[in-house]
């Protein structure tokens, strides 16, 4: 990629981003048929899974064959393989470990981080997709702009995408303690984009601006938008961004096979179908569910030759559509509802973290939206919530009553509330998000 | 106008200062990082764990490029209290020849988790530690080397354990009242001219037994 490919008002690669669906599927099919024998030969887990299912890559001659016959892999299958075989890569690594450039890891919010083996060429991973470059361009990043990178180091050099647009990264740590510097640098350098904010940072920025006696609208005035990831953008965060006059762009994972980000239409997060096959299936019978409805996201990473995921069950429940977006792009979009493993059912009523989020954020004492659902199994006799508060209340029972009322109104289930200080939950970090479900 | 690579930061005492880096600066910093990597004994097929923060990208990204060029393998963890579990996870999962950038935040995080430093770091032959962490590792019975932040650059101790090397092609060292002053030898996007670094110590300019002729900082405890 280079600046020479920049064209049009909002598309970085217009010919790919607005490609006819038939052409997109032809690309997927060609890449898939190339990938399958490679993965089957080299990935011990894929080989074992396909062998057990009695399927061979030569049986797959089309996308339809793939959807009909290819077996699934899952996080659990990877973990079992890892533990049984003593293979830290869960049987997915497609060549000798000595050939790797880097071994990074997932965030590890919900448990042990998963190792991510990588092969980098120059300053970026060789198998990296153009994800983020297209999104940053859509948001308005142009050569010469300053671009605020406020993140962690553990996933490597995502800022290569910023460089590939000709923009200049401004590096900050994703930590509330960095927000004073964020304010100062934003006022001085006037960056146009930011990757990425979280509910915690947005909430803390409001306080930091107050302490510094600066107007957050001035701080954010140069930003065309900010990318928000790690967790869904909460109602309170969205309200703050609206007050500050800056657009938030939701950003989410595509089942460990890539990332998806909103465009300026804010109608779902685009995933790039020239690099991933995304299916959304009924978790109970594995049938494809209708476009625009909710299903489990199942992904196949088409460009990852290091550790390819083939028909990987993400556990994520998403609303998925492939209708052409208002922005003109033809690639699919998802809206994440939650994780299948996070769902609790009380008297037949399903509750996901997203269902209680707004009810908790609406009160000043719990505005940071820090909470956990206590989940010992999917079927529960009560909805138990651990909720973080800022310590300002003198009447915790009264706060609990307000929270109970709001959650009951939102979910139809009356919860049991355990109040804890915000810091107790933030310690479960990393700072941008906490585990939303706990076993105890 | 000089084309910028990025805007990082560096610390002087408790102050964090912005640090713009041009593409020319960055390319020369990769050369300095190659020397640092070599001083730590890293070679092809070595494996290194790099502990840093994103705000330190101007210092640590050249190190990662240096590791890429050397064809060493590396892993990344934040040098923060929150992310100390990741450091422990990597060091438990596989062998690392070098852990570099260890700081007090990571050690605090390991304390929180109830890990002892010898248990976590004991199998790695080279531990390159920042000020504060160096002393704590040493007190725990380990044998760290200096990975000393000196203003916007990093001084690295070789196996001679006779002070931490600074790239003399890029930086000039002086001392005033026991404090190391740093001056850029070449034009940079940031002006660095007799910068009071907050590092207290002595400068050694004799050639090191390792073969490097770069000046060394011997920190004062």
Interface residues (C-beta under 8 A of the other chain):
Chain A: X88 X98 X100 X101 X102 X103 X104 X105 X108 X112 X113 X115 X120 X122 X123 X146 X149 X150 X151 X152 X153 X154 X155 X156 X157 X159 X163 X168 X169 X170 X171 X172 X173 X174 X175 X178 X181 X185 X189 X429 X430 X431
Chain B: X4 X5 X6 X7 X8 X9 X16 X18 X45 X50 X52 X53 X54 X55 X56 X57 X58 X60 X61 X64 X65 X68 X73 X74 X75 X76 X77 X78 X80 X82 X83 X85 X86 X89 X90 X93 X94
